[in-house]
């Protein structure tokens, strides 16, 4: 986990000030969330309970404004984090694509095309979550938790202690249900593969099915696998719905009952906490769920990023092909100390040439014919994506140079 976070930071380091800006925006969202909750306490305790009707609507508008600007800051922070992640992924894609272009000829021609596609798209795109929600979101979540808990302790430390028991239970239930869902997802994917294999086998052997009158048996076998798949699908949906309801029904409702029960007894006996304090603690507890669960669920993004990094490393570990070409903005390629001779001959018609091939410009290679009796001018169009042209310090054969050598003999 630490290794993956360290690697993701190496990509984010170039944009660290933008990450800091995104964290600040996220913390502003937290601050406005605290203000919105505290304004609810003021509304109940100082306005409604004391019949201060003149402050009712102004405070309502303040509450709505605070919520609105808090949402704006959250949207802006998400935009900053995802923009930084997009720039990092573009840089990774550029580096990986160039590596593929420079890959040695044997690997480049034998590598499976689907691997190239998967690495340059799915593998790199799956890094987006850990780059946008990894280190940036971890920092903002930790600071948000500290701020909210600090305010809760300041308001009433007793209710804070009661509220803190919610989160271990929430994490435990969430992890337990996630394991059940992951296991059921594996079963679902296996059964889907069984259905796909049954379809594939039937398509391949359709003539035999007709010839031996196996329609009913093959159909029964297919439907058996299809029913198992649909059963798994229903079970997966039910478990998912149960998870979405479990946190509220099994944890938050009992918590609020305990909070209002114990806090209500204290309020009746001593007048402290107030009704507004009880209400604001319920809000704070709900508000804390998001940053806490982000920290808990970041492990999933990190594990997915680990798989993507492994695929990326396996792809980029292939050796690059050394070349004397100098790719620059004003030059397609260049060669140094280049010589050329026809196949099965020993006589150079080009010897020890240094030249640059400019973008959109014509380069003329002028030399002697194979017999040495004539001059020869060679012409061709070089496609940098298809040509085998290499700028090594050696004598080239025609196949190495990759030119068709349409020529003009000059007697």
Number of C-alpha atoms within 10 A of each C-alpha: 11 8 10 16 16 12 15 22 18 13 18 21 13 12 16 15 11 17 25 17 15 25 24 15 22 28 22 20 25 26 16 21 23 23 17 21 23 21 20 20 20 16 21 19 16 15 17 14 13 10 12 11 10 9 13 15 11 10 16 14 11 14 20 13 14 21 18 15 15 24 18 16 20 19 14 17 26 19 14 20 25 19 16 23 25 17 14 24 21 15 13 17 17 13 12 20 16 12 18 20 14 16 19 15 13 10 14 18 10 8 11 10 10 9 13 16 11 15 22 21 13 11 20 21 19 17 25 21 18 25 27 23 22 23 18 21 24 18 17 21 23 14 16 24 18 13 15 19 18 13 16 22 13 10 16 15 14 12 20 20 12 14 20 12 12 19 17 10 14 20 17 11 16 19 14 12 18 15 11 14 19 12 12 17 16 12 17 21 14 13 21 19 14 17 21 15 13 18 13 12 11 16 11 10 11 13 11 12 16 10 9 8 11 13 13 10 11 14 12 12 12 18 14 12 18 18 13 16 21 14 13 20 18 12 16 20 12 13 16 16 11 13 17 13 12 16 17 13 12 13 17 18 12 13 19 19 12 14 20 19 12 13 23 19 14 14 17 11 10 10 12 15 19 19 17 20 24 20 18 23 23 18 17 20 21 12 18 18 15 14 19 18 15 16 16 14 14 17 14 12 17 23 14 15 25 19 14 20 20 12 17 19 13 11 18 17 11 15 16 17 16 12 14 13 18 14 10 11 8 11 15 17 19 19 21 16 15 19 21 21 20 16 12 8 10 10 16 19 19 19 15 15 12 12 15 16 18 15 12 9 10 11 14 12 15 15 17 18 21 17 10 12 11 13 16 21 16 16 17 15 11 15 10 11 7 8 13 15 20 20 23 16 14 13 18 22 16 16 12 14 18 17 16 13 14 10 14 14 12 11 7
